[in-house]
Amino acid sequence: MDEHKKKMIAPAVITAIFLIYLIAYIVLLARFADIWLIFLAVPLVILGAAMVVTLRGRIKEIRSGEEDDLDNY
């Protein structure tokens, strides 16, 4: 397996797990909460979108060959 693909697996898996958790939480919130509490889910949706944007940025960094600062230590 290509070294770049190995580095992409962990961020993608963590993002998928996080998004599944957020979706489950939002569904439970919508199911058991009053209508005004559903608006509390808006920050969670924004958080999920930010996680996806961060994943896209990380994949772009990996493909371009930029190394993490932590790899230098």
N, CA, C and O atoms as CSV, one atom per row, in Angstrom:
chain,resi,resn,atom,element,x,y,z
A,1,MET,N,N,0.849,-1.173,0.000
A,1,MET,CA,C,0.000,0.000,0.000
A,1,MET,C,C,0.896,1.238,0.000
A,1,MET,O,O,1.917,1.278,0.687
A,2,ASP,N,N,0.509,2.219,-0.759
A,2,ASP,CA,C,1.252,3.463,-0.859
A,2,ASP,C,C,1.321,4.156,0.501
A,2,ASP,O,O,0.364,4.113,1.274
A,3,GLU,N,N,2.450,4.789,0.786
A,3,GLU,CA,C,2.637,5.447,2.085
A,3,GLU,C,C,1.612,6.558,2.301
A,3,GLU,O,O,1.147,6.768,3.421
A,4,HIS,N,N,1.262,7.266,1.228
A,4,HIS,CA,C,0.288,8.342,1.361
A,4,HIS,C,C,-1.097,7.793,1.726
A,4,HIS,O,O,-1.830,8.405,2.503
A,5,LYS,N,N,-1.442,6.650,1.165
A,5,LYS,CA,C,-2.750,6.062,1.469
A,5,LYS,C,C,-2.810,5.581,2.912
A,5,LYS,O,O,-3.860,5.658,3.550
A,6,LYS,N,N,-1.695,5.086,3.427
A,6,LYS,CA,C,-1.661,4.657,4.825
A,6,LYS,C,C,-1.906,5.835,5.751
A,6,LYS,O,O,-2.582,5.696,6.770
A,7,LYS,N,N,-1.361,6.993,5.405
A,7,LYS,CA,C,-1.529,8.176,6.247
A,7,LYS,C,C,-2.936,8.749,6.158
A,7,LYS,O,O,-3.357,9.494,7.043
A,8,MET,N,N,-3.663,8.413,5.105
A,8,MET,CA,C,-5.024,8.929,4.941
A,8,MET,C,C,-6.066,8.087,5.669
A,8,MET,O,O,-7.181,8.556,5.896
A,9,ILE,N,N,-5.730,6.868,6.034
A,9,ILE,CA,C,-6.715,5.965,6.638
A,9,ILE,C,C,-7.167,6.460,8.010
A,9,ILE,O,O,-8.368,6.533,8.271
A,10,ALA,N,N,-6.238,6.797,8.877
A,10,ALA,CA,C,-6.597,7.189,10.246
A,10,ALA,C,C,-7.486,8.434,10.292
A,10,ALA,O,O,-8.511,8.411,10.974
A,11,PRO,N,N,-7.135,9.524,9.592
A,11,PRO,CA,C,-8.039,10.684,9.646
A,11,PRO,C,C,-9.433,10.380,9.086
A,11,PRO,O,O,-10.432,10.880,9.602
A,12,ALA,N,N,-9.500,9.569,8.041
A,12,ALA,CA,C,-10.797,9.235,7.451
A,12,ALA,C,C,-11.634,8.389,8.402
A,12,ALA,O,O,-12.842,8.599,8.513
A,13,VAL,N,N,-11.013,7.442,9.084
A,13,VAL,CA,C,-11.740,6.588,10.022
A,13,VAL,C,C,-12.234,7.404,11.217
A,13,VAL,O,O,-13.383,7.262,11.637
A,14,ILE,N,N,-11.370,8.252,11.758
A,14,ILE,CA,C,-11.758,9.081,12.896
A,14,ILE,C,C,-12.900,10.017,12.509
A,14,ILE,O,O,-13.839,10.201,13.283
A,15,THR,N,N,-12.827,10.606,11.325
A,15,THR,CA,C,-13.899,11.493,10.859
A,15,THR,C,C,-15.206,10.719,10.696
A,15,THR,O,O,-16.266,11.212,11.082
A,16,ALA,N,N,-15.143,9.524,10.134
A,16,ALA,CA,C,-16.355,8.721,9.948
A,16,ALA,C,C,-16.982,8.360,11.290
A,16,ALA,O,O,-18.199,8.459,11.449
A,17,ILE,N,N,-16.169,7.944,12.253
A,17,ILE,CA,C,-16.692,7.596,13.578
A,17,ILE,C,C,-17.327,8.822,14.236
A,17,ILE,O,O,-18.406,8.731,14.821
A,18,PHE,N,N,-16.652,9.964,14.136
A,18,PHE,CA,C,-17.159,11.187,14.729
A,18,PHE,C,C,-18.484,11.603,14.098
A,18,PHE,O,O,-19.404,12.014,14.805
A,19,LEU,N,N,-18.588,11.500,12.773
A,19,LEU,CA,C,-19.823,11.876,12.089
A,19,LEU,C,C,-20.967,10.927,12.429
A,19,LEU,O,O,-22.109,11.366,12.569
A,20,ILE,N,N,-20.683,9.646,12.564
A,20,ILE,CA,C,-21.715,8.684,12.958
A,20,ILE,C,C,-22.215,9.015,14.359
A,20,ILE,O,O,-23.417,8.974,14.624
A,21,TYR,N,N,-21.288,9.344,15.252
A,21,TYR,CA,C,-21.662,9.734,16.612
A,21,TYR,C,C,-22.534,10.990,16.598
A,21,TYR,O,O,-23.558,11.042,17.281
A,22,LEU,N,N,-22.136,11.993,15.829
A,22,LEU,CA,C,-22.920,13.228,15.768
A,22,LEU,C,C,-24.309,12.991,15.193
A,22,LEU,O,O,-25.293,13.523,15.707
A,23,ILE,N,N,-24.394,12.204,14.144
A,23,ILE,CA,C,-25.695,11.921,13.533
A,23,ILE,C,C,-26.603,11.180,14.517
A,23,ILE,O,O,-27.788,11.493,14.627
A,24,ALA,N,N,-26.051,10.210,15.224
A,24,ALA,CA,C,-26.845,9.480,16.214
A,24,ALA,C,C,-27.320,10.409,17.324
A,24,ALA,O,O,-28.464,10.310,17.769
A,25,TYR,N,N,-26.461,11.300,17.767
A,25,TYR,CA,C,-26.828,12.243,18.822
A,25,TYR,C,C,-27.916,13.199,18.348
A,25,TYR,O,O,-28.861,13.482,19.084
A,26,ILE,N,N,-27.785,13.688,17.139
A,26,ILE,CA,C,-28.795,14.603,16.594
A,26,ILE,C,C,-30.135,13.893,16.428
A,26,ILE,O,O,-31.179,14.481,16.710
A,27,VAL,N,N,-30.124,12.647,15.976
A,27,VAL,CA,C,-31.365,11.885,15.819
A,27,VAL,C,C,-32.029,11.677,17.175
A,27,VAL,O,O,-33.241,11.847,17.307
A,28,LEU,N,N,-31.240,11.311,18.178
A,28,LEU,CA,C,-31.809,11.130,19.512
A,28,LEU,C,C,-32.337,12.449,20.073
A,28,LEU,O,O,-33.382,12.485,20.721
A,29,LEU,N,N,-31.613,13.512,19.819
A,29,LEU,CA,C,-32.048,14.824,20.276
A,29,LEU,C,C,-33.371,15.210,19.621
A,29,LEU,O,O,-34.265,15.729,20.288
A,30,ALA,N,N,-33.497,14.965,18.340
A,30,ALA,CA,C,-34.721,15.303,17.611
A,30,ALA,C,C,-35.882,14.398,18.027
A,30,ALA,O,O,-37.041,14.812,18.002
A,31,ARG,N,N,-35.566,13.189,18.400
A,31,ARG,CA,C,-36.616,12.240,18.738
A,31,ARG,C,C,-37.218,12.487,20.119
A,31,ARG,O,O,-38.427,12.352,20.310
A,32,PHE,N,N,-36.374,12.846,21.069
A,32,PHE,CA,C,-36.839,12.952,22.448
A,32,PHE,C,C,-36.943,14.374,22.978
A,32,PHE,O,O,-37.355,14.572,24.120
A,33,ALA,N,N,-36.583,15.357,22.185
A,33,ALA,CA,C,-36.565,16.733,22.672
A,33,ALA,C,C,-37.754,17.512,22.124
A,33,ALA,O,O,-38.393,17.115,21.150
A,34,ASP,N,N,-38.020,18.615,22.773
A,34,ASP,CA,C,-39.022,19.535,22.254
A,34,ASP,C,C,-38.466,20.208,21.002
A,34,ASP,O,O,-37.272,20.123,20.712
A,35,ILE,N,N,-39.338,20.865,20.281
A,35,ILE,CA,C,-38.936,21.474,19.008
A,35,ILE,C,C,-37.860,22.531,19.195
A,35,ILE,O,O,-36.994,22.674,18.332
A,36,TRP,N,N,-37.887,23.271,20.289
A,36,TRP,CA,C,-36.889,24.331,20.472
A,36,TRP,C,C,-35.518,23.753,20.774
A,36,TRP,O,O,-34.505,24.412,20.538
A,37,LEU,N,N,-35.470,22.537,21.290
A,37,LEU,CA,C,-34.174,21.914,21.563
A,37,LEU,C,C,-33.485,21.411,20.294
A,37,LEU,O,O,-32.279,21.162,20.284
A,38,ILE,N,N,-34.268,21.267,19.232
A,38,ILE,CA,C,-33.673,20.841,17.961
A,38,ILE,C,C,-32.680,21.883,17.468
A,38,ILE,O,O,-31.702,21.551,16.799
A,39,PHE,N,N,-32.938,23.154,17.803
A,39,PHE,CA,C,-32.006,24.202,17.392
A,39,PHE,C,C,-30.648,24.071,18.071
A,39,PHE,O,O,-29.678,24.693,17.640
A,40,LEU,N,N,-30.574,23.286,19.104
A,40,LEU,CA,C,-29.277,23.009,19.726
A,40,LEU,C,C,-28.427,22.104,18.826
A,40,LEU,O,O,-27.212,22.006,19.000
A,41,ALA,N,N,-29.072,21.457,17.878
A,41,ALA,CA,C,-28.341,20.577,16.974
A,41,ALA,C,C,-27.576,21.358,15.903
A,41,ALA,O,O,-26.672,20.814,15.270
A,42,VAL,N,N,-27.929,22.612,15.700
A,42,VAL,CA,C,-27.260,23.420,14.669
A,42,VAL,C,C,-25.751,23.515,14.913
A,42,VAL,O,O,-24.987,23.330,13.966
A,43,PRO,N,N,-25.284,23.794,16.130
A,43,PRO,CA,C,-23.824,23.803,16.333
A,43,PRO,C,C,-23.176,22.445,16.064
A,43,PRO,O,O,-22.023,22.373,15.640
A,44,LEU,N,N,-23.926,21.373,16.314
A,44,LEU,CA,C,-23.380,20.043,16.035
A,44,LEU,C,C,-23.230,19.807,14.534
A,44,LEU,O,O,-22.266,19.182,14.092
A,45,VAL,N,N,-24.173,20.303,13.766
A,45,VAL,CA,C,-24.069,20.185,12.310
A,45,VAL,C,C,-22.879,21.000,11.802
A,45,VAL,O,O,-22.144,20.554,10.920
A,46,ILE,N,N,-22.698,22.178,12.354
A,46,ILE,CA,C,-21.549,23.010,11.974
A,46,ILE,C,C,-20.245,22.313,12.358
A,46,ILE,O,O,-19.272,22.360,11.606
A,47,LEU,N,N,-20.220,21.673,13.515
A,47,LEU,CA,C,-19.039,20.938,13.950
A,47,LEU,C,C,-18.728,19.784,13.000
A,47,LEU,O,O,-17.567,19.538,12.672
A,48,GLY,N,N,-19.757,19.088,12.567
A,48,GLY,CA,C,-19.561,17.994,11.606
A,48,GLY,C,C,-19.033,18.503,10.274
A,48,GLY,O,O,-18.162,17.876,9.672
A,49,ALA,N,N,-19.552,19.635,9.810
A,49,ALA,CA,C,-19.065,20.215,8.555
A,49,ALA,C,C,-17.611,20.654,8.697
A,49,ALA,O,O,-16.816,20.487,7.772
A,50,ALA,N,N,-17.268,21.211,9.843
A,50,ALA,CA,C,-15.881,21.620,10.080
A,50,ALA,C,C,-14.953,20.409,10.089
A,50,ALA,O,O,-13.820,20.486,9.615
A,51,MET,N,N,-15.429,19.308,10.623
A,51,MET,CA,C,-14.619,18.076,10.644
A,51,MET,C,C,-14.353,17.589,9.224
A,51,MET,O,O,-13.245,17.147,8.919
A,52,VAL,N,N,-15.351,17.665,8.361
A,52,VAL,CA,C,-15.176,17.229,6.966
A,52,VAL,C,C,-14.205,18.162,6.238
A,52,VAL,O,O,-13.360,17.698,5.472
A,53,VAL,N,N,-14.320,19.471,6.472
A,53,VAL,CA,C,-13.407,20.432,5.845
A,53,VAL,C,C,-11.973,20.182,6.310
A,53,VAL,O,O,-11.035,20.253,5.516
A,54,THR,N,N,-11.811,19.893,7.593
A,54,THR,CA,C,-10.488,19.598,8.130
A,54,THR,C,C,-9.927,18.325,7.507
A,54,THR,O,O,-8.738,18.263,7.191
A,55,LEU,N,N,-10.762,17.319,7.329
A,55,LEU,CA,C,-10.318,16.073,6.689
A,55,LEU,C,C,-9.863,16.344,5.257
A,55,LEU,O,O,-8.834,15.827,4.821
A,56,ARG,N,N,-10.623,17.148,4.532
A,56,ARG,CA,C,-10.229,17.467,3.150
A,56,ARG,C,C,-8.882,18.186,3.123
A,56,ARG,O,O,-8.049,17.916,2.257
A,57,GLY,N,N,-8.670,19.100,4.070
A,57,GLY,CA,C,-7.389,19.800,4.148
A,57,GLY,C,C,-6.251,18.861,4.474
A,57,GLY,O,O,-5.164,18.978,3.908
A,58,ARG,N,N,-6.490,17.922,5.388
A,58,ARG,CA,C,-5.451,16.951,5.764
A,58,ARG,C,C,-5.110,16.035,4.590
A,58,ARG,O,O,-3.939,15.738,4.358
A,59,ILE,N,N,-6.111,15.593,3.858
A,59,ILE,CA,C,-5.849,14.739,2.692
A,59,ILE,C,C,-5.056,15.511,1.645
A,59,ILE,O,O,-4.155,14.960,1.013
A,60,LYS,N,N,-5.388,16.778,1.464
A,60,LYS,CA,C,-4.642,17.616,0.522
A,60,LYS,C,C,-3.182,17.751,0.960
A,60,LYS,O,O,-2.282,17.690,0.123
A,61,GLU,N,N,-2.938,17.933,2.256
A,61,GLU,CA,C,-1.568,18.018,2.768
A,61,GLU,C,C,-0.809,16.715,2.533
A,61,GLU,O,O,0.354,16.733,2.130
A,62,ILE,N,N,-1.463,15.595,2.782
A,62,ILE,CA,C,-0.805,14.297,2.612
A,62,ILE,C,C,-0.460,14.068,1.147
A,62,ILE,O,O,0.640,13.612,0.835
A,63,ARG,N,N,-1.379,14.377,0.255
A,63,ARG,CA,C,-1.123,14.162,-1.174
A,63,ARG,C,C,-0.031,15.076,-1.716
A,63,ARG,O,O,0.706,14.696,-2.626
A,64,SER,N,N,0.074,16.276,-1.160
A,64,SER,CA,C,1.102,17.199,-1.649
A,64,SER,C,C,2.472,16.877,-1.076
A,64,SER,O,O,3.476,17.440,-1.510
A,65,GLY,N,N,2.519,15.974,-0.102
A,65,GLY,CA,C,3.803,15.572,0.449
A,65,GLY,C,C,4.248,16.391,1.636
A,65,GLY,O,O,5.358,16.195,2.131
A,66,GLU,N,N,3.412,17.309,2.113
A,66,GLU,CA,C,3.779,18.078,3.293
A,66,GLU,C,C,3.780,17.151,4.492
A,66,GLU,O,O,2.829,16.404,4.723
A,67,GLU,N,N,4.859,17.210,5.247
A,67,GLU,CA,C,4.967,16.357,6.417
A,67,GLU,C,C,4.468,17.099,7.642
A,67,GLU,O,O,4.501,18.329,7.691
A,68,ASP,N,N,4.011,16.355,8.622
A,68,ASP,CA,C,3.613,16.951,9.885
A,68,ASP,C,C,4.821,17.508,10.592
A,68,ASP,O,O,5.934,17.008,10.429
A,69,ASP,N,N,4.604,18.545,11.379
A,69,ASP,CA,C,5.684,19.085,12.189
A,69,ASP,C,C,6.135,18.055,13.226
A,69,ASP,O,O,7.301,18.034,13.621
A,70,LEU,N,N,5.224,17.218,13.657
A,70,LEU,CA,C,5.555,16.221,14.660
A,70,LEU,C,C,6.496,15.145,14.114
A,70,LEU,O,O,7.209,14.502,14.885
A,71,ASP,N,N,6.504,14.946,12.806
A,71,ASP,CA,C,7.399,13.950,12.223
A,71,ASP,C,C,8.854,14.364,12.327
A,71,ASP,O,O,9.744,13.522,12.201
A,72,ASN,N,N,9.114,15.641,12.554
A,72,ASN,CA,C,10.489,16.129,12.629
A,72,ASN,C,C,11.121,15.870,13.991
A,72,ASN,O,O,12.324,16.071,14.155
A,73,TYR,N,N,10.343,15.434,14.961
A,73,TYR,CA,C,10.882,15.241,16.307
A,73,TYR,C,C,11.044,13.799,16.651
A,73,TYR,O,O,11.487,13.473,17.752
